[in-house]
Amino acid sequence: MASVRNPLAGFALTILGALGLSFLVGVPVLFLPSGDLVYFYLPFALFGVGLFAGRTTFLGSLGFLGALIGGFLGIYAFQVLFIPQGWALLPVGWEVLMTLGFGAACGLGGLTSGKIGLVRIERNVDHAPKMRRCLKCGAKVGLTARKCWSCRSYLPPT
């Protein structure tokens, strides 16, 4: 049977994965011939980063928030280190808003792969061993249980 991981651990892994990958995805921006291509390249690349980073969580909302936070922090760190004058073709003061938009593109990728993960869990539950109910109290017990976990009465053999 598949092990169940803490959702907050998946959330933290999504943030860390999106942070590192979004920083690395920003490196080709330094070699683009014009500033216009940045606005075409980065949203698509960050959507892919979010797809990849969001696979570590199984809830779409945690995938979205984790990839959004990680994507924003990664692109912001990249901008501060390599593009201190700000993004090309933007008025002064709009850098944070544009970086937040890039983080949102990463978050949408995380939302998409998080929803796909939820479908995967539902499929696993369908193939999991079935449960039966206690005749006395109605609690769900395993197929091979001898006693009910709730009322401690003996169960009929299967």
C-alpha positions as CSV (number, residue, x, y, z in Angstrom):
1,M,0.0,0.0,0.0
2,A,1.2,3.5,-0.8
3,S,2.5,5.5,2.2
4,V,0.8,8.8,3.0
5,R,3.0,11.9,3.4
6,N,2.3,14.9,5.5
7,P,0.7,17.6,3.2
8,L,2.9,20.3,4.7
9,A,6.0,18.4,3.8
10,G,4.8,18.3,0.2
11,F,4.1,22.1,0.5
12,A,7.6,22.8,1.6
13,L,9.1,20.6,-1.1
14,T,7.0,22.5,-3.7
15,I,8.3,25.8,-2.4
16,L,11.9,24.7,-2.5
17,G,11.6,23.0,-5.9
18,A,9.9,26.0,-7.4
19,L,12.4,28.4,-5.8
20,G,15.5,26.6,-7.2
21,L,14.1,25.8,-10.6
22,S,12.7,29.3,-11.2
23,F,16.1,30.7,-10.4
24,L,17.8,28.4,-12.9
25,V,15.1,29.0,-15.6
26,G,15.9,32.7,-15.4
27,V,19.5,32.3,-16.5
28,P,18.7,32.1,-20.2
29,V,17.1,35.6,-19.9
30,L,20.6,37.0,-19.7
31,F,21.4,35.8,-23.2
32,L,18.2,36.8,-25.0
33,P,18.8,39.3,-27.8
34,S,16.0,41.6,-26.9
35,G,14.0,42.5,-23.7
36,D,10.7,41.6,-25.4
37,L,11.5,37.9,-25.4
38,V,11.7,37.8,-21.6
39,Y,7.9,38.4,-21.4
40,F,7.3,35.5,-23.8
41,Y,9.9,33.0,-22.5
42,L,9.5,33.3,-18.7
43,P,5.8,32.7,-18.3
44,F,5.9,29.4,-20.3
45,A,9.1,28.3,-18.6
46,L,7.8,29.1,-15.2
47,F,4.5,27.2,-15.9
48,G,6.7,24.2,-16.6
49,V,8.6,24.8,-13.4
50,G,5.3,24.9,-11.5
51,L,4.2,21.7,-13.1
52,F,7.4,19.9,-12.1
53,A,7.5,21.4,-8.5
54,G,3.7,20.8,-7.9
55,R,4.2,17.1,-8.3
56,T,5.5,16.8,-4.8
57,T,2.1,17.7,-3.3
58,F,-1.3,16.1,-3.9
59,L,-3.6,19.0,-3.3
60,G,-4.1,21.6,-6.1
61,S,-4.3,24.6,-3.6
62,L,-1.0,23.6,-1.9
63,G,0.6,23.2,-5.3
64,F,-0.6,26.6,-6.4
65,L,0.5,28.4,-3.2
66,G,3.8,26.5,-3.0
67,A,4.7,27.2,-6.6
68,L,3.6,30.8,-6.4
69,I,5.7,31.5,-3.3
70,G,8.7,29.6,-4.6
71,G,8.4,31.0,-8.1
72,F,8.2,34.6,-6.8
73,L,11.1,34.2,-4.4
74,G,13.3,32.5,-7.1
75,I,12.6,35.1,-9.8
76,Y,12.9,37.9,-7.3
77,A,16.3,36.6,-6.2
78,F,17.4,36.2,-9.8
79,Q,16.3,39.8,-10.6
80,V,18.1,41.2,-7.6
81,L,21.3,39.4,-8.4
82,F,21.5,39.6,-12.2
83,I,19.1,42.4,-13.3
84,P,19.3,45.1,-10.6
85,Q,17.9,47.8,-13.0
86,G,14.6,45.9,-13.3
87,W,12.8,44.2,-16.1
88,A,13.1,45.8,-19.6
89,L,10.3,48.0,-21.0
90,L,8.6,48.6,-17.6
91,P,8.1,51.8,-15.7
92,V,10.0,52.2,-12.5
93,G,8.3,50.6,-9.5
94,W,6.6,47.8,-11.5
95,E,9.3,45.2,-11.0
96,V,7.7,43.6,-8.0
97,L,4.3,43.5,-9.8
98,M,5.9,41.8,-12.9
99,T,7.8,39.4,-10.7
100,L,4.5,38.5,-8.9
101,G,3.0,37.9,-12.3
102,F,5.8,35.5,-13.2
103,G,5.3,33.8,-9.8
104,A,1.6,33.4,-10.7
105,A,2.5,31.7,-13.9
106,C,4.6,29.2,-11.9
107,G,1.6,28.8,-9.4
108,L,-0.8,27.9,-12.2
109,G,1.6,25.1,-13.2
110,G,1.6,23.9,-9.6
111,L,-2.2,24.0,-9.5
112,T,-2.4,21.9,-12.6
113,S,-0.1,19.2,-11.4
114,G,-1.6,19.2,-7.9
115,K,-5.0,18.5,-9.4
116,I,-3.5,15.7,-11.4
117,G,-2.1,14.3,-8.2
118,L,-5.5,14.3,-6.6
119,V,-6.8,12.2,-9.5
120,R,-3.9,9.8,-8.9
121,I,-4.9,9.4,-5.2
122,E,-8.5,8.8,-6.0
123,R,-7.5,6.1,-8.5
124,N,-5.3,4.5,-5.7
125,V,-8.2,4.5,-3.3
126,D,-10.4,2.7,-5.8
127,H,-7.9,-0.1,-6.0
128,A,-7.2,-0.2,-2.3
129,P,-8.5,-3.2,-0.2
130,K,-12.1,-2.8,0.7
131,M,-13.4,-2.3,4.2
132,R,-16.3,-4.0,6.1
133,R,-18.4,-2.7,8.9
134,C,-18.8,-3.9,12.5
135,L,-22.2,-5.5,13.0
136,K,-22.5,-4.0,16.5
137,C,-21.4,-0.4,16.3
138,G,-21.0,0.1,12.5
139,A,-17.4,1.2,12.5
140,K,-15.3,0.5,9.4
141,V,-12.7,-2.3,10.0
142,G,-10.3,-4.1,7.7
143,L,-11.2,-7.3,5.9
144,T,-9.0,-9.5,8.1
145,A,-9.8,-7.8,11.4
146,R,-10.9,-10.2,14.2
147,K,-12.0,-7.5,16.7
148,C,-13.6,-4.1,16.1
149,W,-11.3,-1.3,17.0
150,S,-14.1,0.8,18.4
151,C,-16.3,-1.5,20.5
152,R,-13.9,-4.5,20.8
153,S,-16.6,-7.0,19.8
154,Y,-15.5,-10.1,17.9
155,L,-16.3,-10.0,14.2
156,P,-17.6,-12.9,12.1
157,P,-14.9,-14.6,9.9
158,T,-14.7,-13.6,6.3
